[in-house]
Amino acid sequence: MAVYQSKNLEVYADNKWLEKETVEEKERKKKSVFADFTKKLFRHKGAVIGIIIIFLFIFAAVFAPWLTPYSYDKPDISAILKAPCREHIFGTDEFGRDIFTRIVYGARISLKVAFIAVAFSLVIGTILGAIAGYYGGVVDYIITSITDMAWSFPTTLLAIAFIASLGPGLQSVIIAIALASWSGYCRVVRGQFLSLKEREFIEAARVLGMSDARIIFRHILPNALTPVVVMATLELPKAIVIEASLSFLGLGAQPPLPSWGVILDSGKGLLDQAPWVSVFPGLMIMIVVLGFNLFGDGLRDVLDPNS
């Protein structure tokens, strides 16, 4: 009996050692995959340029109070419509407010709206796409029909329709962009689930008696996230442009909030007299959109299994 127990203990110890070794190998593989991903990403010139641009704008948004001595909403009658100079590198507007200061603070609004709206739309689209792709049948038909209807409308037009019922303001812009943008994620996730749910490891999970929720969120979804992450990265600049467009039309941020769209709107009647009021915020929108697009393209190339 003692020998039998001893053998069992030896076998148990061997199994625990093998289990420990397997865990260590998994951790080592994860680190190796992450290191390989990082190396590929930083070898991609476009991605590196995009990361630098995004970092600079996020840095400016976070440290805005320390980057400029001026207030974004306090008028200065003595500095009305000053051209770019040493004191005001981007010039001033019709109220004497420093354009550089308003652009830096405006980065906070644009990035905040973009990140929150894209996060909400990603969650909505991912959940609906997962349900449609996994269960199929009538559920898939209903969700796909709604998705196709939402997909058929231009995002900006659909966002304007939502704001018409919600009223102007930043919260309304975030909700409108999220409700207007989820359909793309839904289509992508649904396609991934339709492909992955027939794989052998999913069949094995069903045989083992795992619940649908565990199969969806533990086994299928992590394998379907790569195209979703890339899509979200490319949707961020789109959200920034939509926010600026809605603010330009008076449906988003309201003055004196320094949204880039609000600044553009205030400068549209001053193009002959003070073009810098509109040129610099328009330039910032172009640069930040370029940065996110470069990073998104680089991320797509790095995560491509055929690369």
N, C-alpha and C positions, 0 to 999 in steps of 0.2 A: 504493500500500500504506500509506503514511504517512497519507494522507488518510482511508483506510478505518479505520485504527486510531484516528485523531483523532476521527472521527465516533462510533466505538464508545465511546471514552472520554467523549465528551460525553453520549451516551445513558446510559452507565453512571452518570455523575455526576448526570444528571437523575433517574434511577431511584433512586439513593441519597438524593437530596434529597427525592423524593416519599416514600420509605420513612421517612426521618427525620421528615418532616412528619406522616406518618400516626401514628407513635409518639407524637409530641408531642400530636397531637389526641386520641389515646387517653388519655394521661395527664391532659390537660385535662378530658376527659369524665368520667374517674374522680373527679377532684377535685370537679367540678361535681355529680356524683351524690351523693358523700359529703356535700358542703356542703348540698345540698337535703334529704338524709335527716336530717342533724343539725338543720337549721332546722325541719323538720316535727315531729321528735321533741320538741324543746324548746318547741314551740308547743302540744303536747298536755299539758294540765294534769295529767291522771292519770298520764301517763308521767313527768312531772317530779317529782310527789309520790313515785312509786314509786322513782325514781332516788335521791332524797334519803334515803328510808327505807333502801334497800339500802346506800347509801354509809355511812350512820351505823352500821349493823350490821357492815359489813365493817371500818370504822374501829375500832369497839369490839373486834372479834375480833383485829385485828392488834396494836393497842396496849393490850391488856388489862392487862399488867403495870404500865403507866404511868397507867392510869385509876383504879386502886384500890390502897390501901396494904395490903389484907388478902390472906391466902392463901385459896384456894378450898377447901382440904381440911384446914386446921389448926383444931381445935376451940378454943373459948374458953368455959370453964365459967362465967365471970363475965357472959357476954352471951347466955345461953340464952333463946331466944324473945323477944327484944326487939322491941317494936313499931317501925315506921319512925320514925327520929329523925335529928338532924343527923349523928351518927357513923355510923349505918347507915340510909341513906335508904330501903332496901327492907326493913329489919328483919333479923332473924337467924333461923336454924332451931333445931332441937332440940339441936344440938351447939354453938350459939353462932357458927356460920359466917355470914359476911355474905352475904345473898341477892343483893345487887347484884353482888358479886364473882363469885359462882357463875353468875349469869345472863350476865355479860360473858364469862367463860371458856366458858360453855356455848354461846355464839354460835359460837365456834371449832369446836366439835364438830358442831353442826347444819349450819353452812355447808360445812364440810369434807365431811361425809357426803353432803350434797345435791349439791354440785358434782361430786364424784368418781363417785357412783352415776349421776347423770344423764349424765355424759360417757361412762361405760361402756355404759349402755343405749342412748345415741344411736349410738355406734359399731356396736354389735351390730345394732341395728334397721336402721340405714342400709345396712350391708353386705348383710344378708339381703334387705332390700327392693329394693336395686339389682340383686342377682342374680336375684331372682324376677321383677321387672318387665322386665328387659332380655332374659333368655333365654326366659321363658315356658315353656309345655309342662309336662313332668313335673316339672322343677325348681320351677316356679311353684306347681304343685299341692301338692308336698310342703311347701314353705316356708309357703304360705298355710294349709295344714291345721294345721301346728304353731302358726302365729301365731293362728289362730282358737281353738285350744284354750287357748293362754296368755291370750288376750284375754277368754275366757269366765269366768275366775276374777277375783275382786276382788284388787287389787294387794296390799293389806295381808294378806289371807288367804294369798296365794301366797308373800309374803315370810316369813310365820310358818312355812309349810311348809318353806321352804328353810333357815331358821334352826334348825328342829327337827333337821335332818340335819347342819348345819354347827356348831351350838353357839352360845351367846350371845357377844356381843362386837361391837365397832365394825366390824371387818373383815367379820364375818359379815353385819352389817346392810348394808354397802355392796354386797357380793356379792348379797345377797337382793333388795335394791331394784333393782339393775341387771338381774338375771335375771327379775324380776317386771314390769319396765316397758318392755322393749324392743319389745314387740309393737305398741304404738301408732306408734312411729317406722317400723317395718317396713311397716305398712299405708299410712302417708302417703307414704313414699318409693316404694313399689311403684306406687301410683296415679300419682305424678308421672312415673315412668319409663315406664309404659304410654302416657302421653300424649306425652311428649317424644321417645321413640325413633322415632316415625313422622314427626317433623318433617323438613323439607327439608334443614336443615343437618346432621342426623345421617345422612341418606341420602348426602349429599355426602361426609361423612367416611368412610363405608363404601366408596364408589366410589374414594376416594383411597387405600384400602388400609390405613387406620389399624386398629390392634389393638383388640380389645374393651375391654381394660383402659384404653387411652387414651380411647376414646369414652366409657366410663362415668365415669371420674374427671376427665377434662379438659373434656368437652363437655356431658354430661347432668347430672351431679351438681351442678355449680355453679348450674345453672338450677333445681334441685329443692330447694335448701337453705332458701329463704325460709320455707315453712311448717314445716320441721323446726326452724329457729332459734326461731320463735315458740312451737312446741310445747315445746321444751326449756325456754324461759323460764317457761312455765306449769307444767311438771313439777317445777321446783325447789321451789316451796312444798309441793307434794304430797309430795316426798321428805322435806322437813323435818317435816311432820306424821307421816309413817310412822315416821321415826326416833324422834320423841318418843313415839309410841304404843308402839313396840317397847321402848324404854327404860322407859316407864311399866310395861309388863308384865314387866320384868325380863329381856328377851331382847336388849336392846341394850347401851348403855354400862352398866358396872357401877360401883356406889359404890366410892370417893368421887368418881369422875369427875362433873363438874357438868353433865351433859346436862339439857336442860330437862325431858325426860320423867322423869329420875331425881328432879329437884327436885319435880316434881308428885307423884310417887309418895310421896316422903317427907312431903309436906304433906297427903295425903289424910285422915290420921287427926287432923289438927290444925285442921280447918276451923272448929270452934267456938272453939278457944283461940287459934289464930294463923293467921287466914285469909290473911295476906300471903305465907306460905310457898308457897301454891299460886296465889294471884291474880296475882302479878307474872310468874312464868314463863309462865303461861297467856296473860297480856296480851302478852308479848313474841312468843309464837308467833303470836298473832292479828295483831299489827302487821307482822311480817316477811312473813307469808303475804299480807297485804293489799298490802304494797309490791311483792312479786314479781308478784302478779296485776294490779295497776295498770300496772306496767311492761310486762308481757306483752300486756295489752289495747292499750296505747298502741303498742307495737311492731307488733302485728297491724294496727292502723288505719293506721299510717304506711307499712307495706310492702304494703298492699292496693293493687293497680294501679288499682282503680276510685276510690280516694280522691283 
